[in-house]
């Protein structure tokens, strides 16, 4: 079920367990579209506009970094959060944030998504 008042996020992640967790964590602050690889991401980007992209680095068909330039060079640039187990610098790769899969708390991710999309978080229904 899609709530048109919520920001639309493209989540590019090939680990099904992580994508389910992210979907649950962001369920009441965003509409999430999940894809498993770069080619699926490019197909979705050709069909729809997104308010944010959450991007893994290691994908079956290439590096998530290959998509960053495309996201930033769109008519309306898309903010990017890299969510990865690998170390990477925000400034080196022109992304809005980098979060470690191993060390990021759910509330930290929610707060960041909220800030980048301008969405308010209702603490009464925060994901646990």
KEZAZA-634060 format. One record per residue: residue in one letter; chain; x, y, z of N, C-alpha, C, O in turn. Coordinates in pm, whole numbers, padded with zeros to 5 digits. Each point is the difference from the previous one (the first is absolute). Example, Ala and Ser with C-alpha at 12.3 -4.5 7.8 and 13.67 -1.06 7.14 Angstrom:
REM residues 2
+------+-----+--------+--------+--------+--------+---------+--------+--------+--------+--------+--------+--------+--------+
: type : mol :  neast : nnorth :    nup : caeast : canorth :   caup :  ceast : cnorth :    cup :  oeast : onorth :    oup :
+------+-----+--------+--------+--------+--------+---------+--------+--------+--------+--------+--------+--------+--------+
:    A :   A :  01319 : -00569 :  00780 : -00089 :   00119 :  00000 :  00090 :  00120 :  00000 :  00104 : -00002 :  00066 :
:    S :   A : -00139 :  00107 : -00138 :  00082 :   00119 :  00006 : -00077 :  00109 :  00073 :  00051 :  00111 :  00017 :
+------+-----+--------+--------+--------+--------+---------+--------+--------+--------+--------+--------+--------+--------+
REM end
This chain:
REM residues 128
+------+-----+--------+--------+--------+--------+---------+--------+--------+--------+--------+--------+--------+--------+
: type : mol :  neast : nnorth :    nup : caeast : canorth :   caup :  ceast : cnorth :    cup :  oeast : onorth :    oup :
+------+-----+--------+--------+--------+--------+---------+--------+--------+--------+--------+--------+--------+--------+
:    X :   A :  00084 : -00118 :  00000 : -00084 :   00118 :  00000 :  00088 :  00124 :  00000 :  00091 :  00012 :  00083 :
:    X :   A : -00116 :  00078 : -00173 :  00081 :   00120 : -00015 : -00073 :  00121 :  00057 : -00118 :  00022 : -00026 :
:    X :   A :  00192 :  00056 :  00105 : -00054 :   00125 :  00051 :  00063 :  00111 : -00082 :  00121 :  00023 :  00010 :
:    X :   A : -00200 :  00047 : -00090 :  00052 :   00102 : -00090 :  00058 :  00121 :  00071 :  00071 :  00079 : -00063 :
:    X :   A : -00099 : -00063 :  00191 :  00054 :   00112 :  00075 :  00142 : -00025 :  00049 :  00069 :  00094 :  00042 :
:    X :   A : -00024 : -00217 : -00047 :  00133 :  -00035 :  00048 :  00101 :  00005 : -00114 : -00036 : -00022 : -00116 :
:    X :   A :  00163 :  00050 :  00148 :  00102 :   00000 : -00105 :  00019 : -00140 : -00058 : -00021 : -00101 :  00066 :
:    X :   A :  00062 :  00099 : -00191 :  00022 :  -00125 : -00072 :  00150 : -00027 : -00004 :  00078 :  00081 : -00051 :
:    X :   A : -00038 : -00195 :  00106 :  00141 :  -00036 :  00010 :  00028 : -00124 : -00083 : -00075 : -00097 :  00003 :
:    X :   A :  00185 :  00103 : -00079 :  00049 :  -00116 : -00074 :  00109 : -00066 :  00084 :  00103 :  00062 :  00029 :
:    X :   A : -00127 : -00187 :  00010 :  00097 :  -00074 :  00081 :  00065 : -00107 : -00087 : -00067 : -00093 : -00046 :
:    X :   A :  00197 :  00106 :  00023 :  00074 :  -00093 : -00086 :  00085 : -00087 :  00092 :  00102 :  00044 :  00053 :
:    X :   A : -00144 : -00168 : -00037 :  00062 :  -00093 :  00096 : -00026 : -00143 : -00044 : -00114 : -00037 : -00029 :
:    X :   A :  00220 : -00045 :  00022 : -00016 :  -00137 : -00045 : -00020 : -00100 :  00113 : -00022 : -00118 : -00027 :
:    X :   A :  00029 :  00160 :  00152 : -00021 :  -00088 :  00114 : -00147 :  00014 :  00043 : -00042 :  00105 :  00049 :
:    X :   A : -00034 : -00213 : -00067 : -00144 :   00004 :  00028 : -00029 :  00030 :  00147 : -00095 :  00072 :  00030 :
:    X :   A :  00175 : -00124 :  00061 : -00023 :   00025 :  00142 :  00018 :  00148 :  00034 : -00081 :  00057 :  00074 :
:    X :   A :  00184 :  00004 : -00127 :  00023 :   00142 :  00026 : -00111 :  00084 : -00061 : -00046 :  00095 :  00062 :
:    X :   A :  00003 : -00128 : -00182 : -00107 :   00079 : -00061 : -00131 : -00012 :  00079 : -00075 :  00097 :  00007 :
:    X :   A :  00047 : -00212 :  00052 : -00119 :  -00014 :  00084 :  00011 :  00085 :  00127 : -00097 :  00062 :  00042 :
:    X :   A :  00215 : -00060 :  00018 :  00022 :   00081 :  00120 : -00017 :  00148 : -00032 : -00068 :  00071 :  00073 :
:    X :   A :  00129 : -00025 : -00181 : -00010 :   00142 : -00038 : -00145 :  00036 : -00030 : -00047 :  00108 :  00038 :
:    X :   A : -00024 : -00195 : -00105 : -00141 :   00026 : -00030 : -00080 :  00015 :  00129 : -00085 :  00089 :  00009 :
:    X :   A :  00111 : -00172 :  00090 : -00070 :   00010 :  00128 :  00038 :  00129 :  00074 : -00087 :  00069 :  00052 :
:    X :   A :  00215 : -00038 : -00048 :  00049 :   00118 :  00072 : -00058 :  00128 : -00058 : -00030 :  00094 :  00074 :
:    X :   A :  00013 : -00088 : -00206 : -00047 :   00122 : -00065 : -00148 : -00003 : -00037 : -00049 :  00091 : -00066 :
:    X :   A : -00022 : -00193 :  00109 : -00137 :  -00022 : -00047 : -00096 :  00117 :  00023 : -00090 :  00021 : -00081 :
:    X :   A :  00107 :  00054 :  00189 : -00097 :   00107 :  00024 :  00053 :  00138 : -00037 : -00066 :  00101 :  00027 :
:    X :   A :  00184 : -00095 : -00089 :  00051 :   00131 : -00041 :  00034 :  00007 : -00150 :  00038 :  00106 : -00049 :
:    X :   A : -00053 : -00218 : -00023 :  00036 :   00001 : -00142 : -00069 : -00114 : -00074 : -00035 : -00103 :  00058 :
:    X :   A :  00018 :  00124 : -00187 : -00041 :  -00107 : -00092 :  00128 : -00053 : -00061 :  00074 :  00075 : -00064 :
:    X :   A : -00048 : -00202 :  00084 :  00126 :  -00059 : -00044 : -00022 : -00088 : -00121 : -00091 : -00083 : -00003 :
:    X :   A :  00175 :  00102 : -00099 :  00006 :  -00090 : -00114 :  00133 : -00070 :  00009 :  00105 :  00064 :  00001 :
:    X :   A : -00109 : -00198 :  00005 :  00124 :  -00076 :  00013 :  00036 : -00064 : -00133 : -00085 : -00055 : -00070 :
:    X :   A :  00214 :  00062 :  00035 :  00054 :  -00073 : -00115 :  00129 : -00070 :  00044 :  00063 :  00041 :  00098 :
:    X :   A : -00026 : -00146 : -00171 :  00115 :  -00083 :  00038 :  00131 :  00037 : -00068 :  00107 : -00043 :  00044 :
:    X :   A : -00113 :  00124 : -00152 :  00123 :   00025 : -00074 : -00007 :  00132 : -00077 : -00103 :  00068 :  00000 :
:    X :   A :  00213 : -00033 : -00063 :  00010 :   00127 : -00072 : -00093 :  00008 : -00120 : -00060 :  00104 : -00025 :
:    X :   A :  00047 : -00212 : -00049 : -00086 :   00006 : -00120 : -00146 :  00021 :  00040 : -00071 :  00074 : -00066 :
:    X :   A :  00026 : -00139 :  00173 : -00136 :   00022 :  00048 : -00016 :  00144 :  00049 : -00104 :  00062 : -00022 :
:    X :   A :  00207 : -00009 :  00089 : -00005 :   00139 :  00049 : -00014 :  00096 : -00117 : -00081 :  00092 :  00004 :
:    X :   A :  00160 : -00112 : -00108 : -00007 :   00089 : -00117 : -00137 : -00008 : -00067 : -00053 :  00101 : -00045 :
:    X :   A : -00004 : -00220 :  00039 : -00133 :  -00015 : -00059 : -00104 :  00076 :  00082 : -00085 :  00068 : -00057 :
:    X :   A :  00091 : -00077 :  00188 : -00095 :   00072 :  00086 :  00019 :  00150 : -00011 : -00097 :  00076 : -00005 :
:    X :   A :  00223 : -00032 :  00000 :  00029 :   00143 : -00013 : -00052 :  00057 : -00131 : -00035 :  00118 : -00007 :
:    X :   A :  00029 : -00200 : -00097 : -00054 :   00045 : -00128 : -00153 :  00013 :  00005 : -00059 :  00076 : -00078 :
:    X :   A : -00004 : -00149 :  00170 : -00145 :  -00001 :  00010 : -00056 :  00097 :  00103 : -00110 :  00052 : -00017 :
:    X :   A :  00185 : -00026 :  00125 : -00053 :   00075 :  00113 :  00101 :  00100 :  00053 :  00120 : -00010 : -00025 :
:    X :   A : -00172 :  00108 :  00099 :  00086 :   00095 :  00072 :  00009 : -00044 :  00145 : -00096 : -00053 :  00057 :
:    X :   A :  00212 :  00075 :  00001 :  00023 :  -00038 :  00140 :  00053 :  00120 :  00077 :  00064 :  00089 : -00055 :
:    X :   A : -00093 : -00090 :  00185 :  00044 :   00108 :  00089 :  00133 : -00032 :  00065 :  00067 :  00090 :  00052 :
:    X :   A : -00026 : -00217 : -00054 :  00122 :  -00045 :  00067 :  00035 : -00138 : -00053 : -00087 : -00077 : -00038 :
:    X :   A :  00217 :  00047 :  00037 :  00046 :  -00135 : -00032 :  00086 : -00050 :  00116 :  00086 :  00072 :  00051 :
:    X :   A : -00112 : -00196 : -00010 :  00085 :  -00068 :  00098 :  00067 : -00112 : -00077 : -00067 : -00085 : -00060 :
:    X :   A :  00199 :  00086 :  00062 :  00077 :  -00076 : -00097 :  00108 : -00085 :  00066 :  00080 :  00051 :  00078 :
:    X :   A : -00078 : -00179 : -00110 :  00109 :  -00088 :  00042 :  00114 :  00018 : -00100 : -00022 :  00041 : -00114 :
:    X :   A :  00143 : -00072 :  00156 :  00114 :   00013 : -00090 :  00023 : -00124 : -00084 :  00027 :  00011 : -00120 :
:    X :   A : -00035 : -00128 :  00180 :  00031 :  -00124 : -00071 : -00130 : -00064 : -00045 : -00078 : -00052 :  00080 :
:    X :   A :  00058 :  00056 : -00213 : -00122 :  -00054 : -00060 :  00037 : -00103 : -00106 :  00113 :  00001 : -00048 :
:    X :   A : -00204 : -00089 :  00012 :  00034 :  -00107 : -00094 :  00050 :  00047 : -00135 :  00080 : -00069 : -00064 :
:    X :   A : -00125 :  00186 :  00019 :  00039 :   00047 : -00133 :  00089 :  00125 :  00004 :  00007 :  00074 : -00098 :
:    X :   A :  00059 : -00049 :  00210 :  00094 :   00112 :  00006 :  00003 :  00069 :  00134 : -00058 : -00048 :  00098 :
:    X :   A :  00125 :  00160 : -00095 :  00012 :   00079 :  00122 : -00111 :  00103 :  00007 : -00033 :  00065 : -00099 :
:    X :   A : -00025 : -00051 :  00216 : -00100 :   00104 :  00021 :  00054 :  00138 : -00030 : -00076 :  00091 : -00035 :
:    X :   A :  00207 : -00073 :  00049 :  00061 :   00130 : -00030 : -00019 :  00039 : -00146 :  00000 :  00118 : -00033 :
:    X :   A : -00017 : -00217 : -00055 : -00023 :   00029 : -00141 : -00131 :  00076 : -00022 : -00015 :  00071 : -00099 :
:    X :   A : -00078 : -00087 :  00192 : -00131 :   00064 : -00014 : -00003 :  00141 :  00060 : -00088 :  00080 : -00035 :
:    X :   A :  00182 : -00049 :  00124 : -00003 :   00130 :  00070 :  00000 :  00116 : -00098 : -00081 :  00092 :  00013 :
:    X :   A :  00170 : -00092 : -00110 :  00009 :   00110 : -00096 : -00131 :  00017 : -00076 : -00044 :  00112 : -00024 :
:    X :   A : -00017 : -00224 : -00014 : -00128 :   00006 : -00071 : -00108 :  00063 :  00087 : -00081 :  00079 : -00048 :
:    X :   A :  00079 : -00114 :  00176 : -00100 :   00055 :  00091 :  00021 :  00149 :  00021 : -00096 :  00077 :  00009 :
:    X :   A :  00221 : -00036 : -00001 :  00032 :   00141 :  00025 : -00011 :  00087 : -00125 : -00017 :  00121 :  00011 :
:    X :   A :  00025 : -00181 : -00130 : -00007 :   00076 : -00125 : -00139 :  00004 : -00062 : -00015 :  00046 : -00113 :
:    X :   A : -00084 : -00092 :  00184 : -00138 :   00007 : -00051 : -00047 :  00144 :  00000 :  00059 :  00085 :  00068 :
:    X :   A : -00165 : -00057 : -00143 : -00058 :   00135 : -00003 : -00025 :  00050 :  00142 :  00034 :  00113 :  00034 :
:    X :   A : -00093 : -00199 :  00049 : -00012 :   00027 :  00143 :  00087 : -00105 :  00070 : -00039 : -00116 :  00010 :
:    X :   A :  00156 :  00157 :  00039 :  00091 :  -00097 :  00064 : -00067 : -00072 :  00116 : -00080 :  00058 :  00073 :
:    X :   A :  00114 : -00184 : -00056 : -00056 :  -00083 :  00105 :  00103 : -00014 :  00112 :  00113 : -00042 : -00026 :
:    X :   A : -00149 :  00077 :  00149 :  00091 :  -00023 :  00112 :  00032 : -00149 :  00012 : -00083 : -00085 : -00029 :
:    X :   A :  00205 :  00055 :  00073 :  00047 :  -00138 :  00006 :  00055 : -00031 :  00139 :  00082 :  00075 :  00054 :
:    X :   A : -00129 : -00186 :  00002 :  00059 :  -00058 :  00120 :  00065 : -00131 : -00042 : -00068 : -00089 : -00052 :
:    X :   A :  00197 :  00077 :  00075 :  00065 :  -00130 : -00020 : -00016 : -00077 :  00130 :  00035 :  00048 :  00107 :
:    X :   A : -00088 : -00169 : -00118 : -00022 :  -00088 :  00115 :  00077 : -00128 : -00031 : -00046 : -00085 : -00076 :
:    X :   A :  00164 :  00073 :  00137 :  00090 :  -00107 : -00041 :  00082 : -00052 :  00116 :  00016 :  00067 :  00102 :
:    X :   A :  00035 : -00187 : -00118 :  00094 :  -00056 :  00097 :  00142 :  00048 : -00030 :  00091 : -00021 :  00081 :
:    X :   A : -00072 :  00086 : -00195 :  00133 :   00046 : -00042 :  00018 :  00148 :  00037 : -00095 :  00078 : -00001 :
:    X :   A :  00218 : -00042 :  00032 :  00032 :   00139 :  00033 :  00003 :  00084 : -00127 :  00053 : -00042 : -00102 :
:    X :   A : -00112 :  00162 :  00109 :  00001 :   00093 : -00112 : -00019 :  00140 :  00056 : -00061 :  00017 :  00106 :
:    X :   A :  00112 :  00082 : -00176 : -00008 :   00138 :  00045 : -00113 :  00074 : -00071 : -00017 : -00012 : -00121 :
:    X :   A : -00061 :  00089 :  00199 : -00108 :   00081 : -00059 :  00055 :  00099 : -00101 : -00052 :  00012 : -00111 :
:    X :   A :  00157 :  00060 :  00149 :  00052 :   00107 : -00086 :  00067 : -00054 : -00125 : -00008 :  00062 : -00106 :
:    X :   A :  00073 : -00175 :  00116 :  00068 :  -00057 : -00116 : -00098 : -00040 : -00108 :  00031 :  00010 : -00119 :
:    X :   A : -00147 : -00056 :  00158 : -00095 :  -00055 : -00097 : -00125 :  00084 : -00019 : -00096 : -00046 : -00062 :
:    X :   A :  00094 :  00169 :  00113 : -00111 :   00093 : -00020 : -00135 : -00059 :  00040 : -00098 :  00009 : -00075 :
:    X :   A :  00094 : -00069 :  00194 : -00126 :  -00052 :  00052 : -00039 :  00082 :  00122 :  00082 :  00073 :  00057 :
:    X :   A : -00206 : -00084 : -00018 : -00051 :   00079 :  00112 :  00031 : -00061 :  00136 :  00008 :  00071 :  00100 :
:    X :   A :  00011 : -00203 : -00097 :  00033 :  -00067 :  00124 :  00052 : -00141 : -00029 : -00030 : -00059 : -00104 :
:    X :   A :  00107 :  00009 :  00199 :  00049 :  -00138 : -00005 : -00033 : -00064 :  00134 :  00036 :  00053 :  00105 :
:    X :   A : -00105 : -00166 : -00109 : -00033 :  -00073 :  00121 :  00056 : -00141 : -00008 : -00006 : -00064 : -00105 :
:    X :   A :  00062 :  00019 :  00215 :  00051 :  -00136 :  00009 : -00113 : -00096 :  00033 : -00079 :  00025 :  00091 :
:    X :   A :  00070 : -00133 : -00165 : -00103 :  -00100 :  00030 :  00022 : -00061 :  00138 : -00096 : -00038 :  00068 :
:    X :   A :  00220 :  00030 : -00026 :  00032 :  -00066 :  00126 : -00020 :  00090 :  00122 : -00023 : -00051 :  00110 :
:    X :   A :  00032 :  00183 : -00127 :  00003 :   00088 :  00116 : -00112 :  00103 :  00005 : -00004 :  00080 :  00093 :
:    X :   A : -00086 : -00081 : -00188 : -00106 :   00100 : -00004 : -00123 : -00049 :  00076 : -00049 : -00110 : -00024 :
:    X :   A :  00001 :  00193 :  00114 : -00123 :  -00030 :  00074 : -00121 :  00038 : -00087 :  00009 :  00089 : -00084 :
:    X :   A : -00119 : -00157 :  00104 : -00121 :   00027 : -00078 : -00044 :  00145 :  00013 : -00038 :  00063 : -00099 :
:    X :   A :  00042 : -00010 :  00220 : -00041 :   00140 :  00020 :  00091 :  00096 : -00076 : -00046 :  00104 : -00048 :
:    X :   A :  00173 : -00136 :  00038 :  00094 :   00084 : -00075 : -00039 :  00005 : -00148 :  00001 :  00106 : -00062 :
:    X :   A : -00035 : -00221 :  00006 : -00043 :  -00005 : -00139 : -00130 :  00079 : -00018 : -00012 :  00078 : -00095 :
:    X :   A : -00083 : -00097 :  00184 : -00128 :   00071 : -00009 :  00021 :  00151 :  00007 : -00059 :  00075 : -00077 :
:    X :   A :  00143 : -00030 :  00169 :  00026 :   00143 :  00015 :  00065 :  00057 : -00126 : -00036 :  00109 : -00045 :
:    X :   A :  00131 : -00182 : -00012 :  00067 :   00046 : -00121 : -00097 :  00007 : -00118 : -00002 :  00100 : -00072 :
:    X :   A : -00078 : -00203 :  00053 : -00100 :   00001 : -00108 : -00097 :  00115 :  00021 : -00036 :  00069 : -00095 :
:    X :   A : -00006 : -00050 :  00217 : -00091 :   00110 :  00032 :  00062 :  00135 : -00036 : -00065 :  00085 : -00061 :
:    X :   A :  00190 : -00067 :  00097 :  00069 :   00127 : -00029 :  00015 :  00022 : -00150 : -00027 :  00110 : -00049 :
:    X :   A :  00069 : -00212 : -00024 :  00025 :   00015 : -00143 : -00128 :  00014 : -00083 :  00004 :  00055 : -00110 :
:    X :   A : -00115 : -00104 :  00162 : -00126 :   00007 : -00075 : -00098 :  00103 :  00056 : -00104 :  00027 : -00060 :
:    X :   A :  00138 :  00030 :  00175 : -00090 :   00098 :  00062 : -00125 : -00063 :  00058 : -00104 :  00065 :  00008 :
:    X :   A :  00112 : -00190 :  00034 : -00112 :  -00073 :  00056 :  00006 :  00003 :  00152 :  00106 : -00019 :  00060 :
:    X :   A : -00221 :  00043 :  00003 : -00005 :  -00006 :  00146 : -00015 : -00144 :  00046 : -00067 : -00081 : -00064 :
:    X :   A :  00133 :  00051 :  00176 : -00012 :  -00133 :  00060 : -00098 :  00010 :  00115 :  00015 :  00085 :  00088 :
:    X :   A : -00114 : -00172 : -00089 : -00094 :  -00009 :  00110 :  00057 : -00099 :  00100 : -00001 : -00120 : -00027 :
:    X :   A :  00051 :  00168 :  00142 :  00063 :  -00087 :  00098 : -00093 : -00105 :  00058 :  00047 : -00101 :  00053 :
:    X :   A : -00177 :  00122 : -00063 : -00095 :  -00096 :  00054 : -00007 : -00128 : -00082 : -00047 : -00103 :  00049 :
:    X :   A :  00095 :  00109 : -00175 : -00003 :  -00118 : -00086 :  00138 : -00032 : -00054 :  00013 : -00062 : -00107 :
:    X :   A :  00091 :  00102 :  00179 :  00137 :  -00024 : -00045 :  00027 : -00150 : -00008 : -00044 : -00078 :  00085 :
:    X :   A :  00119 :  00039 : -00189 :  00037 :  -00140 : -00017 :  00098 : -00040 :  00109 :  00084 :  00081 :  00040 :
:    X :   A : -00094 : -00202 :  00006 :  00089 :  -00047 :  00108 :  00109 : -00084 : -00057 :  00086 : -00049 :  00074 :
+------+-----+--------+--------+--------+--------+---------+--------+--------+--------+--------+--------+--------+--------+
REM end
